[in-house]
Amino acid sequence: MNKKQQKAAKQDRFTYLTETPIPRLITSLAAPTIISMLVTGIYNSADTFFVGQIGENATGAAAAVGLAFPLMAVIQAVGFFFGQSSGNYLSRMLGAGKQKEANEMASTGFAMALIAGILIAGLGNLFMPQILRMLASGDVSAETVRMAGAYTRIILLGAPFMLCQFVINNQLRFQGSAAAAMVGLVSGAVINTGLDPLLILGFHMGVTGAAVATVAGQAVSFVILLIQSMRGENLRLSIKHVRFSMRLFGSIVNGGAPSLFRQGLAAVATMLLNREAGLLGGDAAIAGMSIVTRILMLLVSALIGFGQGYQPVCSFNYGAGLYGRVREGYRFCVKWGTVFLTCVAAVCLIFAPQLVGLFRDDPDVIRVGKTALRFQAVALPLNALIVMTNMMLQSIGSGFKATVTASARNGIFFIPAILILPALFGITGVELAQSVADVLSAAVSLPLALTELKKMKAAGDRPAERKENGA
């Protein structure tokens, strides 16, 4: 593509993101991200599903995968820290016509993620005994701890691939190339889901096979996403654009802190959840709560995909000074997200035992899981407001408010809930904690959203003067 073609492509992208009617624009961008998130949710649940079919000690294997989940959440937290921050920033710069700044952030964000991934892989395996002591507590069997260690060692080796594919995926989405991002994620998901039964059941590798399948899928996603980033009008990653400057690092911290807190606190929350479940119900309770977590992640993934369709619209139009489109997109997503989650919640309330039973046909596991799933279903529709508010605040660069909303659900409210409620109500307190956190998080998110929406309404549209300052 020559310079004239690149300039025309950039202008087409600007027109597409700033003039297409909001419902049609968000729907078109959200369609591939919804598919990506659903497929990702399916293969995130695949490990739990297939290790639950291995027969002897299947409950222990499912619990082992559940114990390792916080570590994966930490890796995801770091990936989203660099991916969301660099993607948000470059999208605002593209909206303002600042191509040079966008290029520098894309390459710098990727380079930092690669370095972080290598450090996590090395340090994680070096301190594996200490990590396992943090992950496993309560009435957890030694065999379950051993399987958790085998699983996490392999997962850690894949950390560089995981982090880098998170970064490229987010950067592509924020450029408006959601379909290209989808191809990479779906390809990796297909590999992971296909290898799971082959390695876990066919070659009898158990949790080790589940980990190998996960890392293989992430590696395939990384390679394909890297190729996709080099096509069309997308920004090209290049070492010559890497700038380890305080300016860019500050922008990464401001834009990525909400994702880091959200995902990082999710890891802490899951460890506390596993601890309380293990103390009160052993492996069966850990497995039951882990299954509910995976089910909810799968169901909410469609909402997150919908919101990801809004994020480039939000950040690009905010950078272009078109605040009315930012507000319209927020209202559109909250409305239809709430409708969708209400329907999903009804299904969970009615079919809770059957949904949990799909993963593990164990009466003790189902007893814990069905109650937890029903409790969480009651508050599930509130997640549309919580998630969209966080995405809007993060996309417009309101780092502090976005960090507050990102921290509320899995940290500010959940951690006290999981520490207090089980002491009062036993295992019922464990099952109830997330619903309490959801209600309180929605109560905090609403006023923070209204404050920013009122500011944008008062400011009115202020189209930015676009200056193409080079690639």
DRENDO-1510 file (C-alpha; in Angstrom, 1 decimal, always signed):
<recs>
REC; n; res; u; v; w
REC; 1; MET; +0.0; +0.0; +0.0 .
REC; 2; ASN; +1.6; +3.3; -1.1 .
REC; 3; LYS; +1.3; +6.6; +0.8 .
REC; 4; LYS; -1.6; +7.9; -1.2 .
REC; 5; GLN; -3.6; +4.7; -0.6 .
REC; 6; GLN; -2.7; +4.8; +3.1 .
REC; 7; LYS; -3.9; +8.4; +3.4 .
REC; 8; ALA; -7.2; +7.5; +1.7 .
REC; 9; ALA; -7.6; +4.4; +4.0 .
REC; 10; LYS; -7.0; +6.6; +7.1 .
REC; 11; GLN; -9.6; +9.1; +5.9 .
REC; 12; ASP; -12.1; +6.3; +5.2 .
REC; 13; ARG; -11.5; +5.0; +8.8 .
REC; 14; PHE; -12.1; +8.5; +10.2 .
REC; 15; THR; -15.3; +8.9; +8.3 .
REC; 16; TYR; -16.5; +5.5; +9.2 .
REC; 17; LEU; -15.9; +6.0; +13.0 .
REC; 18; THR; -17.2; +9.5; +13.2 .
REC; 19; GLU; -20.2; +9.6; +10.8 .
REC; 20; THR; -21.7; +6.1; +10.8 .
REC; 21; PRO; -25.0; +6.1; +12.9 .
REC; 22; ILE; -24.1; +4.9; +16.4 .
REC; 23; PRO; -26.3; +1.8; +16.6 .
REC; 24; ARG; -25.1; +0.5; +13.2 .
REC; 25; LEU; -21.5; +1.4; +14.0 .
REC; 26; ILE; -21.4; -0.3; +17.4 .
REC; 27; THR; -23.2; -3.3; +16.1 .
REC; 28; SER; -20.8; -3.8; +13.2 .
REC; 29; LEU; -17.8; -3.4; +15.4 .
REC; 30; ALA; -19.3; -5.6; +18.2 .
REC; 31; ALA; -20.3; -8.5; +16.0 .
REC; 32; PRO; -16.7; -9.9; +15.6 .
REC; 33; THR; -15.7; -9.0; +19.2 .
REC; 34; ILE; -18.8; -10.8; +20.6 .
REC; 35; ILE; -17.9; -13.9; +18.5 .
REC; 36; SER; -14.3; -13.6; +19.8 .
REC; 37; MET; -15.3; -13.3; +23.4 .
REC; 38; LEU; -17.8; -16.1; +23.2 .
REC; 39; VAL; -15.2; -18.4; +21.5 .
REC; 40; THR; -12.6; -17.3; +24.1 .
REC; 41; GLY; -15.1; -18.0; +26.9 .
REC; 42; ILE; -15.7; -21.5; +25.5 .
REC; 43; TYR; -12.1; -22.4; +25.3 .
REC; 44; ASN; -11.5; -20.9; +28.7 .
REC; 45; SER; -14.1; -23.3; +30.0 .
REC; 46; ALA; -12.8; -26.2; +27.9 .
REC; 47; ASP; -10.1; -27.1; +30.4 .
REC; 48; THR; -12.6; -27.3; +33.2 .
REC; 49; PHE; -15.0; -29.3; +31.1 .
REC; 50; PHE; -12.6; -31.9; +29.8 .
REC; 51; VAL; -10.6; -32.5; +33.0 .
REC; 52; GLY; -14.0; -33.2; +34.6 .
REC; 53; GLN; -14.4; -36.2; +32.3 .
REC; 54; ILE; -11.2; -38.0; +33.1 .
REC; 55; GLY; -12.9; -40.4; +35.6 .
REC; 56; GLU; -10.8; -41.0; +38.7 .
REC; 57; ASN; -10.2; -37.9; +40.8 .
REC; 58; ALA; -12.0; -35.7; +38.2 .
REC; 59; THR; -13.2; -33.5; +41.0 .
REC; 60; GLY; -9.6; -32.9; +42.2 .
REC; 61; ALA; -8.5; -32.2; +38.6 .
REC; 62; ALA; -11.3; -29.6; +38.2 .
REC; 63; ALA; -10.3; -28.1; +41.5 .
REC; 64; ALA; -6.7; -27.9; +40.4 .
REC; 65; VAL; -7.6; -26.0; +37.3 .
REC; 66; GLY; -9.7; -23.7; +39.5 .
REC; 67; LEU; -6.8; -23.1; +41.8 .
REC; 68; ALA; -4.6; -22.1; +38.9 .
REC; 69; PHE; -7.2; -19.6; +37.6 .
REC; 70; PRO; -6.0; -16.7; +39.8 .
REC; 71; LEU; -2.5; -17.0; +38.2 .
REC; 72; MET; -4.0; -16.9; +34.7 .
REC; 73; ALA; -6.0; -13.8; +35.9 .
REC; 74; VAL; -2.7; -12.1; +36.8 .
REC; 75; ILE; -1.2; -12.8; +33.4 .
REC; 76; GLN; -4.4; -11.5; +31.8 .
REC; 77; ALA; -4.3; -8.4; +34.1 .
REC; 78; VAL; -0.8; -7.5; +32.8 .
REC; 79; GLY; -1.8; -8.2; +29.2 .
REC; 80; PHE; -4.8; -5.9; +29.5 .
REC; 81; PHE; -2.8; -3.3; +31.3 .
REC; 82; PHE; -0.6; -2.9; +28.2 .
REC; 83; GLY; -3.2; -3.7; +25.6 .
REC; 84; GLN; -6.1; -1.5; +26.9 .
REC; 85; SER; -3.8; +1.4; +27.7 .
REC; 86; SER; -1.9; +1.4; +24.4 .
REC; 87; GLY; -5.1; +0.7; +22.4 .
REC; 88; ASN; -7.1; +3.6; +24.1 .
REC; 89; TYR; -4.2; +6.0; +23.6 .
REC; 90; LEU; -3.6; +5.2; +20.0 .
REC; 91; SER; -7.3; +5.4; +19.2 .
REC; 92; ARG; -7.5; +8.9; +20.7 .
REC; 93; MET; -4.4; +9.9; +18.8 .
REC; 94; LEU; -5.8; +8.6; +15.5 .
REC; 95; GLY; -9.0; +10.5; +16.2 .
REC; 96; ALA; -7.0; +13.6; +16.6 .
REC; 97; GLY; -4.9; +12.9; +13.5 .
REC; 98; LYS; -1.6; +12.3; +15.4 .
REC; 99; GLN; -0.3; +9.3; +13.6 .
REC; 100; LYS; +3.3; +9.5; +14.9 .
REC; 101; GLU; +2.2; +9.3; +18.6 .
REC; 102; ALA; -0.1; +6.4; +17.7 .
REC; 103; ASN; +2.7; +4.5; +16.1 .
REC; 104; GLU; +5.0; +5.0; +19.1 .
REC; 105; MET; +2.5; +3.9; +21.6 .
REC; 106; ALA; +1.6; +0.7; +19.6 .
REC; 107; SER; +5.2; -0.5; +19.4 .
REC; 108; THR; +6.2; +0.6; +22.9 .
REC; 109; GLY; +3.2; -1.1; +24.5 .
REC; 110; PHE; +4.0; -4.3; +22.6 .
REC; 111; ALA; +7.7; -4.2; +23.7 .
REC; 112; MET; +6.8; -3.6; +27.3 .
REC; 113; ALA; +4.4; -6.5; +27.3 .
REC; 114; LEU; +7.0; -8.9; +25.8 .
REC; 115; ILE; +9.5; -8.0; +28.5 .
REC; 116; ALA; +6.9; -8.4; +31.2 .
REC; 117; GLY; +5.9; -11.8; +29.8 .
REC; 118; ILE; +9.4; -13.1; +29.9 .
REC; 119; LEU; +9.8; -11.9; +33.5 .
REC; 120; ILE; +6.6; -13.6; +34.6 .
REC; 121; ALA; +7.5; -16.9; +33.0 .
REC; 122; GLY; +11.0; -16.9; +34.6 .
REC; 123; LEU; +10.1; -15.6; +38.1 .
REC; 124; GLY; +6.9; -17.6; +38.2 .
REC; 125; ASN; +8.6; -21.0; +37.7 .
REC; 126; LEU; +11.4; -19.9; +40.0 .
REC; 127; PHE; +9.0; -19.2; +42.9 .
REC; 128; MET; +6.5; -22.0; +42.1 .
REC; 129; PRO; +6.5; -23.5; +45.7 .
REC; 130; GLN; +5.5; -20.1; +47.2 .
REC; 131; ILE; +2.9; -19.6; +44.5 .
REC; 132; LEU; +1.3; -22.9; +45.2 .
REC; 133; ARG; +1.1; -22.1; +48.9 .
REC; 134; MET; -0.8; -18.9; +48.1 .
REC; 135; LEU; -3.1; -20.7; +45.7 .
REC; 136; ALA; -3.9; -23.7; +47.8 .
REC; 137; SER; -5.3; -23.5; +51.3 .
REC; 138; GLY; -8.1; -25.0; +53.4 .
REC; 139; ASP; -9.0; -28.7; +53.0 .
REC; 140; VAL; -7.3; -29.2; +49.6 .
REC; 141; SER; -5.8; -32.6; +48.9 .
REC; 142; ALA; -2.1; -33.0; +48.2 .
REC; 143; GLU; -2.9; -34.6; +44.8 .
REC; 144; THR; -4.9; -31.5; +43.8 .
REC; 145; VAL; -2.0; -29.3; +44.8 .
REC; 146; ARG; +0.4; -31.4; +42.7 .
REC; 147; MET; -1.9; -31.2; +39.7 .
REC; 148; ALA; -2.3; -27.5; +40.1 .
REC; 149; GLY; +1.5; -27.2; +40.1 .
REC; 150; ALA; +1.9; -29.2; +36.9 .
REC; 151; TYR; -0.8; -27.0; +35.2 .
REC; 152; THR; +0.6; -23.7; +36.3 .
REC; 153; ARG; +4.2; -24.4; +35.3 .
REC; 154; ILE; +3.2; -24.9; +31.7 .
REC; 155; ILE; +0.8; -21.9; +31.7 .
REC; 156; LEU; +3.6; -19.7; +33.0 .
REC; 157; LEU; +5.9; -20.7; +30.1 .
REC; 158; GLY; +3.2; -19.4; +27.7 .
REC; 159; ALA; +3.0; -16.0; +29.4 .
REC; 160; PRO; +5.0; -14.0; +26.7 .
REC; 161; PHE; +2.5; -15.3; +24.0 .
REC; 162; MET; -0.5; -14.5; +26.2 .
REC; 163; LEU; +0.6; -11.0; +27.0 .
REC; 164; CYS; +1.6; -10.1; +23.4 .
REC; 165; GLN; -1.6; -11.5; +21.9 .
REC; 166; PHE; -3.7; -9.5; +24.4 .
REC; 167; VAL; -1.8; -6.3; +23.3 .
REC; 168; ILE; -2.1; -6.8; +19.6 .
REC; 169; ASN; -5.8; -7.8; +19.9 .
REC; 170; ASN; -6.7; -4.7; +21.8 .
REC; 171; GLN; -4.7; -2.4; +19.5 .
REC; 172; LEU; -6.4; -3.9; +16.4 .
REC; 173; ARG; -9.8; -3.4; +18.0 .
REC; 174; PHE; -9.1; +0.2; +18.9 .
REC; 175; GLN; -8.1; +1.0; +15.3 .
REC; 176; GLY; -11.5; -0.3; +14.2 .
REC; 177; SER; -10.1; -3.6; +12.9 .
REC; 178; ALA; -12.3; -5.8; +15.0 .
REC; 179; ALA; -12.6; -8.5; +12.3 .
REC; 180; ALA; -8.9; -8.9; +12.1 .
REC; 181; ALA; -8.6; -9.2; +15.9 .
REC; 182; MET; -11.4; -11.8; +15.8 .
REC; 183; VAL; -9.6; -14.0; +13.3 .
REC; 184; GLY; -6.6; -14.3; +15.6 .
REC; 185; LEU; -8.5; -15.1; +18.8 .
REC; 186; VAL; -10.9; -17.6; +17.1 .
REC; 187; SER; -8.0; -19.4; +15.5 .
REC; 188; GLY; -6.3; -19.9; +18.8 .
REC; 189; ALA; -9.5; -20.9; +20.5 .
REC; 190; VAL; -10.1; -23.6; +17.9 .
REC; 191; ILE; -6.6; -25.0; +18.4 .
REC; 192; ASN; -7.1; -25.0; +22.2 .
REC; 193; THR; -10.5; -26.6; +22.1 .
REC; 194; GLY; -9.4; -29.2; +19.6 .
REC; 195; LEU; -6.3; -30.2; +21.5 .
REC; 196; ASP; -8.1; -30.5; +24.9 .
REC; 197; PRO; -9.9; -33.8; +24.3 .
REC; 198; LEU; -7.0; -35.2; +22.3 .
REC; 199; LEU; -4.4; -34.5; +25.0 .
REC; 200; ILE; -6.5; -34.8; +28.1 .
REC; 201; LEU; -8.5; -37.9; +27.1 .
REC; 202; GLY; -6.8; -39.4; +24.1 .
REC; 203; PHE; -3.2; -39.2; +25.4 .
REC; 204; HIS; -4.2; -39.4; +29.0 .
REC; 205; MET; -2.2; -36.3; +29.9 .
REC; 206; GLY; -4.7; -34.9; +32.4 .
REC; 207; VAL; -4.2; -31.4; +33.6 .
REC; 208; THR; -0.8; -31.3; +31.9 .
REC; 209; GLY; -2.6; -31.8; +28.5 .
REC; 210; ALA; -5.0; -29.0; +29.4 .
REC; 211; ALA; -2.2; -26.6; +30.0 .
REC; 212; VAL; -0.3; -27.6; +26.8 .
REC; 213; ALA; -3.5; -27.1; +24.8 .
REC; 214; THR; -4.0; -23.6; +26.3 .
REC; 215; VAL; -0.5; -22.4; +25.6 .
REC; 216; ALA; -0.6; -23.8; +22.1 .
REC; 217; GLY; -3.8; -21.9; +21.4 .
REC; 218; GLN; -2.3; -18.7; +22.8 .
REC; 219; ALA; +0.8; -19.1; +20.6 .
REC; 220; VAL; -1.3; -19.6; +17.5 .
REC; 221; SER; -3.3; -16.5; +18.3 .
REC; 222; PHE; -0.2; -14.4; +18.8 .
REC; 223; VAL; +1.3; -15.4; +15.4 .
REC; 224; ILE; -2.0; -14.8; +13.5 .
REC; 225; LEU; -2.6; -11.5; +15.3 .
REC; 226; LEU; +0.9; -10.3; +14.5 .
REC; 227; ILE; +0.3; -11.1; +10.8 .
REC; 228; GLN; -3.1; -9.3; +10.9 .
REC; 229; SER; -1.5; -6.2; +12.4 .
REC; 230; MET; +0.7; -5.9; +9.3 .
REC; 231; ARG; -2.2; -5.7; +6.9 .
REC; 232; GLY; -4.3; -2.9; +5.5 .
REC; 233; GLU; -4.2; +0.5; +7.2 .
REC; 234; ASN; -3.3; -0.9; +10.6 .
REC; 235; LEU; -0.3; +0.5; +12.5 .
REC; 236; ARG; +2.9; -1.5; +11.9 .
REC; 237; LEU; +4.8; -2.6; +15.0 .
REC; 238; SER; +8.4; -1.7; +14.6 .
REC; 239; ILE; +11.4; -1.5; +16.9 .
REC; 240; LYS; +12.3; +1.9; +15.5 .
REC; 241; HIS; +9.0; +3.3; +17.0 .
REC; 242; VAL; +9.7; +2.0; +20.5 .
REC; 243; ARG; +10.2; +4.9; +22.9 .
REC; 244; PHE; +10.8; +4.1; +26.6 .
REC; 245; SER; +9.9; +7.5; +27.7 .
REC; 246; MET; +8.2; +8.7; +30.9 .
REC; 247; ARG; +5.5; +10.4; +28.8 .
REC; 248; LEU; +4.4; +7.1; +27.2 .
REC; 249; PHE; +4.9; +5.1; +30.4 .
REC; 250; GLY; +2.7; +7.6; +32.2 .
REC; 251; SER; +0.0; +7.3; +29.6 .
REC; 252; ILE; +0.2; +3.4; +29.9 .
REC; 253; VAL; -0.2; +3.6; +33.7 .
REC; 254; ASN; -3.1; +6.0; +33.4 .
REC; 255; GLY; -4.9; +4.1; +30.8 .
REC; 256; GLY; -4.0; +0.6; +32.0 .
REC; 257; ALA; -4.4; +0.9; +35.7 .
REC; 258; PRO; -8.2; +0.2; +35.5 .
REC; 259; SER; -7.5; -3.1; +33.7 .
REC; 260; LEU; -4.7; -4.0; +36.0 .
REC; 261; PHE; -6.8; -3.4; +39.1 .
REC; 262; ARG; -9.8; -5.2; +37.6 .
REC; 263; GLN; -8.0; -8.3; +36.5 .
REC; 264; GLY; -5.5; -8.3; +39.4 .
REC; 265; LEU; -8.2; -8.0; +42.0 .
REC; 266; ALA; -10.0; -10.8; +40.2 .
REC; 267; ALA; -7.0; -13.0; +40.9 .
REC; 268; VAL; -7.0; -12.0; +44.6 .
REC; 269; ALA; -10.7; -12.4; +44.8 .
REC; 270; THR; -10.5; -15.9; +43.3 .
REC; 271; MET; -7.8; -17.0; +45.7 .
REC; 272; LEU; -9.9; -15.8; +48.6 .
REC; 273; LEU; -12.9; -17.5; +47.1 .
REC; 274; ASN; -11.0; -20.8; +46.8 .
REC; 275; ARG; -9.7; -20.5; +50.3 .
REC; 276; GLU; -13.1; -20.0; +51.9 .
REC; 277; ALA; -14.7; -22.6; +49.7 .
REC; 278; GLY; -11.9; -25.1; +50.6 .
REC; 279; LEU; -12.2; -24.4; +54.3 .
REC; 280; LEU; -15.9; -25.0; +54.3 .
REC; 281; GLY; -16.4; -27.6; +51.6 .
REC; 282; GLY; -13.0; -29.0; +50.4 .
REC; 283; ASP; -12.3; -30.0; +46.7 .
REC; 284; ALA; -16.0; -30.2; +45.8 .
REC; 285; ALA; -16.8; -26.7; +46.9 .
REC; 286; ILE; -13.7; -25.3; +45.1 .
REC; 287; ALA; -14.8; -27.2; +41.9 .
REC; 288; GLY; -18.4; -26.0; +42.2 .
REC; 289; MET; -17.4; -22.3; +42.6 .
REC; 290; SER; -14.8; -22.6; +39.9 .
REC; 291; ILE; -17.4; -24.0; +37.5 .
REC; 292; VAL; -19.8; -21.2; +38.3 .
REC; 293; THR; -17.0; -18.7; +37.7 .
REC; 294; ARG; -16.4; -20.2; +34.3 .
REC; 295; ILE; -20.1; -20.3; +33.4 .
REC; 296; LEU; -20.6; -16.6; +34.3 .
REC; 297; MET; -17.4; -15.7; +32.4 .
REC; 298; LEU; -18.8; -17.4; +29.3 .
REC; 299; LEU; -22.2; -15.7; +29.6 .
REC; 300; VAL; -20.8; -12.2; +30.4 .
REC; 301; SER; -18.2; -12.6; +27.6 .
REC; 302; ALA; -20.9; -11.6; +25.1 .
REC; 303; LEU; -21.6; -8.4; +27.0 .
REC; 304; ILE; -17.9; -7.6; +27.1 .
REC; 305; GLY; -17.7; -8.2; +23.4 .
REC; 306; PHE; -20.6; -5.8; +22.9 .
REC; 307; GLY; -18.7; -3.2; +25.1 .
REC; 308; GLN; -15.5; -3.8; +23.1 .
REC; 309; GLY; -17.5; -2.7; +20.0 .
REC; 310; TYR; -18.2; +0.5; +21.8 .
REC; 311; GLN; -14.7; +1.2; +23.1 .
REC; 312; PRO; -13.1; +2.3; +19.7 .
REC; 313; VAL; -16.2; +4.4; +19.0 .
REC; 314; CYS; -15.9; +6.0; +22.4 .
REC; 315; SER; -12.1; +6.7; +22.4 .
REC; 316; PHE; -11.9; +7.7; +18.7 .
REC; 317; ASN; -14.9; +10.1; +18.9 .
REC; 318; TYR; -13.7; +11.5; +22.2 .
REC; 319; GLY; -10.3; +12.2; +20.6 .
REC; 320; ALA; -12.1; +13.9; +17.7 .
REC; 321; GLY; -14.2; +16.0; +20.1 .
REC; 322; LEU; -17.5; +14.4; +19.1 .
REC; 323; TYR; -18.9; +14.0; +22.7 .
REC; 324; GLY; -22.5; +13.5; +21.6 .
REC; 325; ARG; -21.6; +10.3; +19.9 .
REC; 326; VAL; -19.8; +9.1; +23.0 .
REC; 327; ARG; -22.9; +9.7; +25.1 .
REC; 328; GLU; -25.2; +8.1; +22.6 .
REC; 329; GLY; -23.1; +5.0; +22.4 .
REC; 330; TYR; -23.0; +4.6; +26.2 .
REC; 331; ARG; -26.8; +4.8; +26.5 .
REC; 332; PHE; -27.2; +2.3; +23.6 .
REC; 333; CYS; -24.9; -0.3; +25.2 .
REC; 334; VAL; -26.2; +0.0; +28.7 .
REC; 335; LYS; -29.8; -0.4; +27.5 .
REC; 336; TRP; -29.3; -3.5; +25.3 .
REC; 337; GLY; -26.7; -5.0; +27.6 .
REC; 338; THR; -29.2; -5.0; +30.4 .
REC; 339; VAL; -31.9; -6.6; +28.2 .
REC; 340; PHE; -29.5; -9.4; +27.2 .
REC; 341; LEU; -28.3; -10.1; +30.8 .
REC; 342; THR; -31.8; -10.2; +32.1 .
REC; 343; CYS; -32.6; -13.0; +29.6 .
REC; 344; VAL; -29.4; -14.8; +30.5 .
REC; 345; ALA; -30.2; -14.5; +34.2 .
REC; 346; ALA; -33.6; -16.1; +33.7 .
REC; 347; VAL; -31.9; -19.1; +32.0 .
REC; 348; CYS; -29.4; -19.5; +34.9 .
REC; 349; LEU; -32.2; -19.3; +37.5 .
REC; 350; ILE; -34.2; -22.0; +35.9 .
REC; 351; PHE; -31.4; -24.4; +34.7 .
REC; 352; ALA; -28.7; -23.9; +37.3 .
REC; 353; PRO; -28.3; -27.6; +38.3 .
REC; 354; GLN; -28.2; -28.7; +34.6 .
REC; 355; LEU; -25.6; -26.0; +33.7 .
REC; 356; VAL; -23.3; -27.0; +36.6 .
REC; 357; GLY; -23.8; -30.7; +35.9 .
REC; 358; LEU; -22.5; -30.2; +32.3 .
REC; 359; PHE; -19.0; -29.7; +33.8 .
REC; 360; ARG; -19.1; -32.2; +36.7 .
REC; 361; ASP; -21.7; -34.8; +37.5 .
REC; 362; ASP; -21.0; -34.8; +41.2 .
REC; 363; PRO; -23.9; -34.2; +43.7 .
REC; 364; ASP; -21.6; -32.3; +46.1 .
REC; 365; VAL; -20.3; -30.0; +43.3 .
REC; 366; ILE; -23.8; -29.4; +41.9 .
REC; 367; ARG; -25.2; -28.6; +45.3 .
REC; 368; VAL; -22.7; -25.8; +45.8 .
REC; 369; GLY; -22.7; -24.6; +42.2 .
REC; 370; LYS; -26.4; -24.4; +41.6 .
REC; 371; THR; -27.0; -22.2; +44.6 .
REC; 372; ALA; -24.1; -19.9; +43.8 .
REC; 373; LEU; -25.2; -19.6; +40.1 .
REC; 374; ARG; -28.7; -18.6; +41.2 .
REC; 375; PHE; -27.5; -16.0; +43.6 .
REC; 376; GLN; -25.3; -14.5; +41.0 .
REC; 377; ALA; -28.0; -14.6; +38.3 .
REC; 378; VAL; -30.2; -12.3; +40.5 .
REC; 379; ALA; -27.6; -9.4; +40.3 .
REC; 380; LEU; -26.3; -10.3; +36.8 .
REC; 381; PRO; -28.3; -7.6; +34.8 .
REC; 382; LEU; -26.4; -4.9; +36.8 .
REC; 383; ASN; -23.2; -5.9; +35.1 .
REC; 384; ALA; -24.3; -4.0; +32.0 .
REC; 385; LEU; -24.1; -0.7; +33.9 .
REC; 386; ILE; -20.9; -1.7; +35.7 .
REC; 387; VAL; -19.0; -2.9; +32.6 .
REC; 388; MET; -20.1; -0.1; +30.2 .
REC; 389; THR; -19.3; +2.6; +32.7 .
REC; 390; ASN; -15.8; +1.2; +33.3 .
REC; 391; MET; -15.2; +0.9; +29.5 .
REC; 392; MET; -16.4; +4.5; +28.9 .
REC; 393; LEU; -14.3; +6.0; +31.7 .
REC; 394; GLN; -11.2; +4.1; +30.6 .
REC; 395; SER; -11.7; +4.9; +26.9 .
REC; 396; ILE; -11.9; +8.7; +27.5 .
REC; 397; GLY; -8.8; +8.7; +29.7 .
REC; 398; SER; -10.5; +9.2; +33.1 .
REC; 399; GLY; -8.0; +6.9; +34.8 .
REC; 400; PHE; -8.9; +7.5; +38.4 .
REC; 401; LYS; -12.6; +7.0; +38.0 .
REC; 402; ALA; -12.1; +4.0; +35.7 .
REC; 403; THR; -9.8; +2.5; +38.3 .
REC; 404; VAL; -12.5; +2.9; +41.0 .
REC; 405; THR; -15.2; +1.2; +38.9 .
REC; 406; ALA; -12.8; -1.5; +37.9 .
REC; 407; SER; -11.7; -2.2; +41.5 .
REC; 408; ALA; -15.2; -2.1; +42.9 .
REC; 409; ARG; -16.7; -5.5; +41.8 .
REC; 410; ASN; -13.7; -7.8; +42.5 .
REC; 411; GLY; -11.9; -5.7; +45.2 .
REC; 412; ILE; -13.5; -2.9; +47.1 .
REC; 413; PHE; -16.7; -4.8; +47.7 .
REC; 414; PHE; -16.0; -8.4; +47.0 .
REC; 415; ILE; -13.0; -8.9; +49.2 .
REC; 416; PRO; -14.8; -7.7; +52.4 .
REC; 417; ALA; -17.9; -9.7; +51.3 .
REC; 418; ILE; -15.9; -13.0; +50.9 .
REC; 419; LEU; -14.2; -12.4; +54.3 .
REC; 420; ILE; -17.3; -11.4; +56.3 .
REC; 421; LEU; -20.2; -13.4; +54.8 .
REC; 422; PRO; -18.8; -16.9; +55.2 .
REC; 423; ALA; -18.1; -16.2; +58.8 .
REC; 424; LEU; -21.8; -15.3; +59.3 .
REC; 425; PHE; -23.5; -17.8; +56.9 .
REC; 426; GLY; -21.0; -20.6; +56.2 .
REC; 427; ILE; -20.9; -21.9; +52.6 .
REC; 428; THR; -24.0; -19.8; +51.8 .
REC; 429; GLY; -21.9; -16.7; +52.4 .
REC; 430; VAL; -19.4; -17.9; +49.8 .
REC; 431; GLU; -22.2; -18.5; +47.3 .
REC; 432; LEU; -23.7; -15.0; +48.1 .
REC; 433; ALA; -20.6; -12.8; +48.1 .
REC; 434; GLN; -20.4; -12.0; +44.4 .
REC; 435; SER; -24.0; -10.9; +44.2 .
REC; 436; VAL; -23.5; -8.5; +47.1 .
REC; 437; ALA; -20.5; -7.0; +45.4 .
REC; 438; ASP; -22.4; -6.5; +42.1 .
REC; 439; VAL; -25.2; -4.6; +43.8 .
REC; 440; LEU; -22.8; -2.2; +45.6 .
REC; 441; SER; -20.6; -1.8; +42.5 .
REC; 442; ALA; -23.6; -0.7; +40.4 .
REC; 443; ALA; -24.4; +1.9; +43.1 .
REC; 444; VAL; -20.9; +3.4; +42.7 .
REC; 445; SER; -20.8; +3.2; +38.9 .
REC; 446; LEU; -24.0; +5.1; +38.2 .
REC; 447; PRO; -23.0; +8.5; +39.7 .
REC; 448; LEU; -19.5; +8.3; +38.2 .
REC; 449; ALA; -21.0; +7.7; +34.8 .
REC; 450; LEU; -23.6; +10.5; +35.2 .
REC; 451; THR; -20.9; +13.0; +36.2 .
REC; 452; GLU; -18.8; +12.4; +33.0 .
REC; 453; LEU; -21.9; +12.3; +30.8 .
REC; 454; LYS; -23.0; +15.7; +32.1 .
REC; 455; LYS; -19.6; +17.2; +31.5 .
REC; 456; MET; -19.7; +16.0; +27.9 .
REC; 457; LYS; -23.2; +17.3; +27.4 .
REC; 458; ALA; -22.2; +20.7; +28.8 .
REC; 459; ALA; -19.1; +20.9; +26.6 .
REC; 460; GLY; -21.0; +20.1; +23.4 .
REC; 461; ASP; -19.2; +18.8; +20.3 .
REC; 462; ARG; -15.8; +20.3; +19.7 .
REC; 463; PRO; -14.4; +18.7; +16.6 .
REC; 464; ALA; -10.6; +18.5; +16.9 .
REC; 465; GLU; -8.3; +20.0; +14.3 .
REC; 466; ARG; -6.7; +17.0; +12.6 .
REC; 467; LYS; -3.0; +17.2; +11.8 .
REC; 468; GLU; -1.5; +14.3; +10.1 .
REC; 469; ASN; +2.0; +14.5; +11.5 .
REC; 470; GLY; +3.5; +11.5; +9.8 .
REC; 471; ALA; +3.8; +7.8; +10.2 .
</recs>
